[in-house]
Amino acid sequence: MERGERVMRFWGITGTNGKTTTAWIFAEFVNSVPSRLCGYITTVEVFDGKRRFSTGYTTPPYAQIKEIVSQMEANGCTDCVMEVSSHAIHQHRTGDIVFSGGVFTNLSEDHLDYHKTMEEYFDVKLSFARMVASSCTPTADMGRGDLPPFVVCLDGGYGREMFNAAGNLPVNVIASSVASSTYDLSALPLVGEYNKANVLAAAALAEKASVPRENIQKTIPSLYPRWGRLEKVSNKFVLADVYVDFAHTPDGLEKMLSAVRGFTRNNLWVVFGAGGDRDKTKRPLMGEVCSRLADKVIVTSDNPRSEEPLAIIEDILAGVPSGAKCIVQADRLKAIYFALENAKEGDVVIIAGKGHEKYQDIKGVKHPFDDALVVSEFTKEK
């Protein structure tokens, strides 16, 4: 990983939700320093210092990571931040990469088809803190501040538990919380408390990566939504405000819808589904959250993969309280059209679950499907 006398440093972001946003924000903070260049590896996009492209993975296989890192070095990157998924941790996909520091964003119900229990899921995430700890050999004269930084967001699920557990490891555990922020977030374009939490966690790690506080503060107003993270899509034929969002877990939906409720004047609509061949336990929880927080709920298909869309929808509806009204439309295109046709001025329509994705996975075939493009191309004649 050496380039002349300089060594590229690696930073990792783990958690259920917020990894992509936090990694991108951290890179923006680092890149505000003229002498630094931070590449990133995220679910949505890889930036190798020159090119931007997708791998199709949250954390790619190690052989692919090595190729990307090699290109980052050739392009002059001083830093690399990457999402580190629970699957990648468990499968040792990051190989011999040594992380100089990391962030834990939160933990909520997801991937239990793989990890089986929340306890196992938590332990895998905690093992990332052990990976960060392994980058340094503590000596008797070292204080806690000399150890590798591990930022824990206290605003997310299992934050306090992770802070306490990581405190038993040789890392410098740093608590991050909106309640104790020392940064001015009043000009932050990203909405919601959860995005504030992402910004502050990224800022805490950036400080430990030697980014001046003044650089961080000056960068905050430029952090506009990207990649289907509460991304507004305009269309002159639609009276309501429309957003696409990547939220696809109960916790992610709850935080996003709660944030949107704050600026919704009339009815809040949500169009969502759940992925097939993935954790089934979260489906009824998603149904409960959306029926509780939205006024108009349309349950549709996400990426059904090998499962029958209506079977997935039935799992979602199992969590909807008796008496709550949901519209069921398994065809995602028709579901989106229904919301766009019927939402009124002052309403907000959220199309959730896929965000940045440009396809819909049905029976092993990835059909072109882009939520944002569907919205932008909608006309009243359709």
C-alpha positions as CSV (number, residue, x, y, z in Angstrom):
1,M,0.0,0.0,0.0
2,E,3.1,2.3,-0.1
3,R,3.5,5.1,-2.6
4,G,7.0,6.5,-2.2
5,E,7.4,7.6,1.3
6,R,3.6,7.9,1.8
7,V,1.3,5.2,3.0
8,M,-2.4,5.3,2.1
9,R,-4.6,5.0,5.2
10,F,-7.8,3.0,5.4
11,W,-10.9,3.9,7.2
12,G,-14.0,1.7,7.7
13,I,-17.7,2.3,8.2
14,T,-19.9,-0.4,9.6
15,G,-23.5,-0.6,10.8
16,T,-27.0,-1.5,9.5
17,N,-28.0,1.9,8.0
18,G,-26.0,5.0,7.0
19,K,-22.8,3.4,5.9
20,T,-22.8,4.7,2.4
21,T,-23.7,8.3,3.4
22,T,-21.2,8.3,6.3
23,A,-18.4,7.0,4.0
24,W,-19.2,9.6,1.4
25,I,-19.3,12.5,3.9
26,F,-16.0,11.4,5.5
27,A,-14.4,11.4,2.0
28,E,-15.8,14.9,1.4
29,F,-14.3,16.1,4.7
30,V,-10.9,14.6,3.9
31,N,-11.0,16.0,0.3
32,S,-11.5,19.5,1.7
33,V,-7.7,19.4,2.6
34,P,-5.8,20.4,-0.6
35,S,-2.9,17.9,0.1
36,R,-5.3,14.9,0.6
37,L,-7.3,12.7,-1.8
38,C,-9.7,10.2,-0.4
39,G,-11.1,7.4,-2.5
40,Y,-14.1,5.4,-1.4
41,I,-15.7,2.0,-1.8
42,T,-19.5,2.0,-1.2
43,T,-22.6,0.1,-2.0
44,V,-23.5,2.6,-4.7
45,E,-20.2,3.8,-6.1
46,V,-16.4,3.5,-6.0
47,F,-14.2,6.5,-6.5
48,D,-10.6,5.5,-7.2
49,G,-9.3,9.1,-7.3
50,K,-10.2,9.6,-11.0
51,R,-13.0,7.3,-12.0
52,R,-16.4,6.6,-10.5
53,F,-18.0,3.2,-11.0
54,S,-20.1,0.4,-9.3
55,T,-19.0,-3.0,-8.2
56,G,-22.5,-4.3,-7.3
57,Y,-21.3,-5.0,-3.7
58,T,-21.3,-3.2,-0.4
59,T,-17.8,-4.6,0.3
60,P,-16.4,-6.4,-2.8
61,P,-14.4,-9.6,-2.6
62,Y,-10.8,-9.1,-1.5
63,A,-9.3,-9.7,-5.0
64,Q,-11.4,-6.8,-6.4
65,I,-10.6,-4.6,-3.4
66,K,-6.9,-5.1,-4.1
67,E,-7.3,-4.0,-7.7
68,I,-9.3,-0.9,-6.7
69,V,-6.7,0.0,-4.0
70,S,-3.9,-0.4,-6.4
71,Q,-5.6,2.0,-8.8
72,M,-6.2,4.4,-5.9
73,E,-2.5,4.4,-5.1
74,A,-1.6,5.0,-8.7
75,N,-4.0,7.9,-8.8
76,G,-2.5,9.5,-5.7
77,C,-5.0,8.8,-3.0
78,T,-3.8,9.4,0.5
79,D,-6.8,7.8,2.1
80,C,-9.5,5.2,1.4
81,V,-12.8,4.9,3.2
82,M,-14.9,1.8,2.7
83,E,-18.2,0.4,3.9
84,V,-17.5,-2.8,5.8
85,S,-20.6,-5.0,5.8
86,S,-21.4,-7.7,8.3
87,H,-21.1,-10.3,5.6
88,A,-17.7,-8.9,4.6
89,I,-16.5,-9.0,8.3
90,H,-17.7,-12.6,8.8
91,Q,-16.2,-13.7,5.5
92,H,-12.9,-11.9,6.0
93,R,-13.3,-10.0,2.7
94,T,-11.1,-7.2,3.7
95,G,-8.1,-9.6,3.9
96,D,-4.9,-8.0,5.3
97,I,-6.1,-4.4,5.1
98,V,-5.2,-2.5,8.2
99,F,-7.8,0.0,9.3
100,S,-6.5,3.2,10.9
101,G,-9.9,3.9,12.4
102,G,-13.6,3.2,12.0
103,V,-17.2,4.2,12.6
104,F,-20.2,2.2,14.0
105,T,-23.4,3.9,12.8
106,N,-26.2,1.7,14.3
107,L,-27.6,-1.8,14.4
108,S,-31.2,-2.8,13.6
109,E,-33.2,-5.7,12.4
110,D,-31.7,-6.9,9.1
111,H,-29.7,-9.9,7.6
112,L,-31.1,-12.3,10.2
113,D,-31.4,-14.8,7.4
114,Y,-27.5,-14.9,7.6
115,H,-26.7,-14.0,11.2
116,K,-29.7,-15.8,12.8
117,T,-29.8,-13.6,15.9
118,M,-29.3,-10.0,16.8
119,E,-26.7,-11.1,19.3
120,E,-24.7,-12.8,16.6
121,Y,-25.2,-9.8,14.3
122,F,-23.9,-7.5,17.1
123,D,-20.8,-9.7,17.8
124,V,-19.9,-9.6,14.1
125,K,-20.0,-5.8,14.1
126,L,-18.0,-5.7,17.3
127,S,-15.3,-7.8,15.6
128,F,-14.8,-4.8,13.3
129,A,-13.7,-2.8,16.3
130,R,-11.2,-5.6,17.0
131,M,-9.9,-5.3,13.4
132,V,-9.3,-1.6,14.0
133,A,-7.6,-2.4,17.3
134,S,-5.2,-4.7,15.5
135,S,-3.7,-1.8,13.6
136,C,-1.7,-0.8,16.8
137,T,0.3,-2.6,19.4
138,P,-0.4,-0.9,22.7
139,T,2.6,-0.1,25.0
140,A,2.6,0.8,28.7
141,D,3.2,4.5,28.0
142,M,0.2,4.9,25.6
143,G,-3.0,6.6,26.7
144,R,-6.4,5.9,25.3
145,G,-6.1,8.9,22.9
146,D,-3.0,7.2,21.3
147,L,-5.1,4.2,20.3
148,P,-6.8,3.8,16.9
149,P,-10.1,5.8,16.8
150,F,-13.4,3.9,16.8
151,V,-16.4,6.3,16.6
152,V,-19.7,5.0,17.9
153,C,-22.9,6.8,17.1
154,L,-25.0,6.9,20.3
155,D,-28.1,8.0,18.4
156,G,-28.6,4.7,16.6
157,G,-29.7,1.3,17.7
158,Y,-27.2,-0.6,20.0
159,G,-25.1,2.5,20.2
160,R,-24.7,2.4,23.9
161,E,-24.1,-1.3,23.9
162,M,-21.4,-1.0,21.2
163,F,-19.7,1.9,23.1
164,N,-19.5,-0.2,26.2
165,A,-18.3,-3.3,24.5
166,A,-15.7,-1.5,22.4
167,G,-14.5,0.2,25.5
168,N,-13.0,-3.2,26.6
169,L,-10.8,-3.2,23.5
170,P,-7.5,-1.3,22.8
171,V,-9.2,1.4,20.7
172,N,-10.0,5.0,21.4
173,V,-13.8,4.8,21.6
174,I,-15.3,8.1,20.7
175,A,-19.0,8.8,21.4
176,S,-20.9,10.8,18.7
177,S,-24.3,12.3,19.2
178,V,-26.5,15.0,17.8
179,A,-27.3,16.0,21.4
180,S,-23.7,16.9,22.1
181,S,-22.7,18.4,18.7
182,T,-20.1,21.1,18.6
183,Y,-20.7,21.8,14.9
184,D,-23.3,24.1,13.4
185,L,-25.7,22.0,11.3
186,S,-28.2,24.7,10.5
187,A,-27.1,24.9,6.9
188,L,-26.9,21.1,6.3
189,P,-28.9,20.3,3.2
190,L,-29.5,16.6,4.3
191,V,-32.7,16.3,6.3
192,G,-33.5,14.3,9.4
193,E,-31.8,13.6,12.7
194,Y,-30.3,10.4,11.3
195,N,-28.4,12.4,8.6
196,K,-27.1,14.7,11.3
197,A,-25.9,11.7,13.1
198,N,-24.1,10.5,10.0
199,V,-22.4,13.8,9.5
200,L,-21.3,14.0,13.1
201,A,-19.9,10.5,13.1
202,A,-18.0,11.2,9.9
203,A,-16.7,14.5,11.4
204,A,-15.5,12.7,14.6
205,L,-13.5,10.3,12.5
206,A,-12.3,13.0,10.2
207,E,-10.9,15.0,13.1
208,K,-8.9,11.9,14.1
209,A,-7.7,11.7,10.5
210,S,-6.2,15.1,11.0
211,V,-8.8,17.1,9.1
212,P,-9.1,20.6,10.6
213,R,-12.4,21.4,12.3
214,E,-12.7,24.6,10.2
215,N,-12.6,22.5,7.0
216,I,-15.3,20.2,8.3
217,Q,-17.6,23.1,9.2
218,K,-17.1,24.8,5.8
219,T,-17.9,21.5,4.0
220,I,-21.2,20.8,5.9
221,P,-23.4,23.2,3.8
222,S,-22.2,21.4,0.6
223,L,-23.5,18.0,1.5
224,Y,-26.5,17.7,-0.8
225,P,-28.5,14.4,-1.1
226,R,-27.0,11.8,-3.5
227,W,-27.7,8.3,-4.8
228,G,-31.3,8.0,-3.9
229,R,-30.9,9.1,-0.3
230,L,-34.1,11.2,0.1
231,E,-33.4,12.5,-3.4
232,K,-36.0,14.9,-4.7
233,V,-37.3,14.2,-8.2
234,S,-39.3,17.0,-10.0
235,N,-42.1,16.5,-12.5
236,K,-44.4,19.3,-13.7
237,F,-47.3,16.8,-14.0
238,V,-47.2,15.8,-10.3
239,L,-48.7,18.1,-7.7
240,A,-46.9,16.5,-4.7
241,D,-43.2,16.6,-3.8
242,V,-41.7,13.3,-4.7
243,Y,-38.5,11.7,-3.2
244,V,-36.8,8.4,-3.8
245,D,-35.0,6.8,-0.9
246,F,-32.9,3.7,-0.2
247,A,-34.5,2.9,3.1
248,H,-35.2,-0.8,3.2
249,T,-35.1,-1.8,6.9
250,P,-37.7,-1.1,9.6
251,D,-35.3,1.3,11.3
252,G,-34.3,3.0,8.1
253,L,-37.9,3.5,7.1
254,E,-38.9,4.8,10.6
255,K,-36.1,7.4,10.7
256,M,-36.7,8.6,7.1
257,L,-40.5,8.8,7.4
258,S,-40.2,10.6,10.7
259,A,-37.9,13.1,9.1
260,V,-40.2,13.7,6.2
261,R,-43.2,14.0,8.4
262,G,-41.6,17.2,9.7
263,F,-42.0,19.0,6.4
264,T,-45.1,17.4,5.0
265,R,-48.1,19.8,5.0
266,N,-50.8,17.3,4.0
267,N,-50.6,13.6,3.4
268,L,-47.5,11.5,3.5
269,W,-47.4,8.7,0.9
270,V,-45.0,5.8,0.9
271,V,-44.6,3.2,-1.9
272,F,-42.4,0.3,-0.7
273,G,-41.8,-3.4,-0.8
274,A,-39.3,-5.9,0.6
275,G,-36.5,-7.8,-1.1
276,G,-37.0,-11.5,-1.9
277,D,-34.6,-14.2,-0.7
278,R,-33.6,-12.0,2.2
279,D,-34.4,-11.6,5.9
280,K,-38.1,-12.4,6.2
281,T,-38.4,-11.3,9.8
282,K,-38.1,-7.7,9.0
283,R,-41.1,-7.7,6.5
284,P,-44.0,-7.3,9.0
285,L,-41.9,-4.8,11.0
286,M,-41.7,-2.7,7.8
287,G,-45.4,-2.9,7.3
288,E,-46.0,-1.8,10.9
289,V,-43.7,1.2,10.6
290,C,-45.1,2.4,7.3
291,S,-48.7,2.1,8.3
292,R,-48.0,4.0,11.5
293,L,-46.0,6.9,10.1
294,A,-47.6,7.4,6.6
295,D,-51.1,8.5,5.7
296,K,-51.2,6.6,2.4
297,V,-49.4,3.3,2.1
298,I,-48.9,1.4,-1.1
299,V,-47.3,-2.0,-0.7
300,T,-45.6,-3.2,-3.9
301,S,-42.6,-5.3,-5.1
302,D,-39.0,-4.4,-4.4
303,N,-36.6,-7.0,-5.9
304,P,-38.6,-10.2,-5.5
305,R,-35.8,-12.3,-6.9
306,S,-36.9,-16.0,-6.8
307,E,-40.0,-15.4,-4.5
308,E,-43.5,-14.7,-5.5
309,P,-44.2,-10.9,-5.1
310,L,-47.6,-11.5,-3.5
311,A,-46.1,-13.9,-0.9
312,I,-43.7,-11.2,0.1
313,I,-46.5,-8.6,0.3
314,E,-48.5,-11.0,2.5
315,D,-45.5,-11.1,4.9
316,I,-45.5,-7.3,5.0
317,L,-49.2,-7.0,5.6
318,A,-48.9,-9.4,8.6
319,G,-47.4,-6.4,10.5
320,V,-50.1,-3.9,9.5
321,P,-52.5,-3.3,12.4
322,S,-56.1,-4.4,12.0
323,G,-58.1,-1.5,10.5
324,A,-55.2,0.2,8.9
325,K,-55.7,0.7,5.1
326,C,-53.0,-0.3,2.6
327,I,-53.2,-0.3,-1.1
328,V,-51.7,-3.5,-2.7
329,Q,-50.2,-3.3,-6.2
330,A,-47.5,-5.8,-6.9
331,D,-46.5,-4.1,-10.2
332,R,-44.0,-1.4,-9.0
333,L,-44.6,0.8,-12.0
334,K,-48.3,0.8,-11.5
335,A,-47.9,1.4,-7.8
336,I,-45.7,4.5,-8.4
337,Y,-48.1,5.8,-11.1
338,F,-51.0,5.4,-8.7
339,A,-49.3,7.6,-6.1
340,L,-48.2,10.2,-8.6
341,E,-51.7,10.4,-10.1
342,N,-53.5,10.7,-6.8
343,A,-51.2,12.7,-4.5
344,K,-52.4,16.3,-4.0
345,E,-50.6,19.6,-3.6
346,G,-48.9,19.7,-0.2
347,D,-48.6,15.9,-0.1
348,V,-45.2,14.2,-0.1
349,V,-44.6,10.9,-1.9
350,I,-41.8,8.7,-0.8
351,I,-40.7,5.8,-3.1
352,A,-38.6,3.6,-0.8
353,G,-36.4,0.6,-0.9
354,K,-34.3,0.9,-4.1
355,G,-33.0,4.4,-4.2
356,H,-29.9,4.3,-6.4
357,E,-30.7,0.9,-8.1
358,K,-31.3,0.9,-11.8
359,Y,-32.9,-2.5,-12.0
360,Q,-35.6,-4.8,-10.6
361,D,-34.5,-8.4,-9.9
362,I,-37.3,-10.9,-10.9
363,K,-36.7,-14.6,-11.3
364,G,-33.0,-14.2,-11.9
365,V,-33.3,-11.5,-14.5
366,K,-32.4,-7.9,-13.8
367,H,-34.9,-5.8,-15.6
368,P,-34.1,-2.0,-16.2
369,F,-36.0,-0.1,-13.5
370,D,-35.1,3.3,-12.1
371,D,-37.5,4.8,-9.6
372,A,-36.3,8.3,-10.2
373,L,-36.5,7.9,-14.0
374,V,-40.1,6.5,-13.6
375,V,-41.1,9.6,-11.7
376,S,-39.3,12.1,-14.0
377,E,-40.9,10.5,-17.2
378,F,-44.4,10.3,-15.8
379,T,-47.1,12.2,-17.6
380,K,-50.9,12.5,-17.0
381,E,-51.5,10.6,-20.2
382,K,-50.0,7.3,-18.9
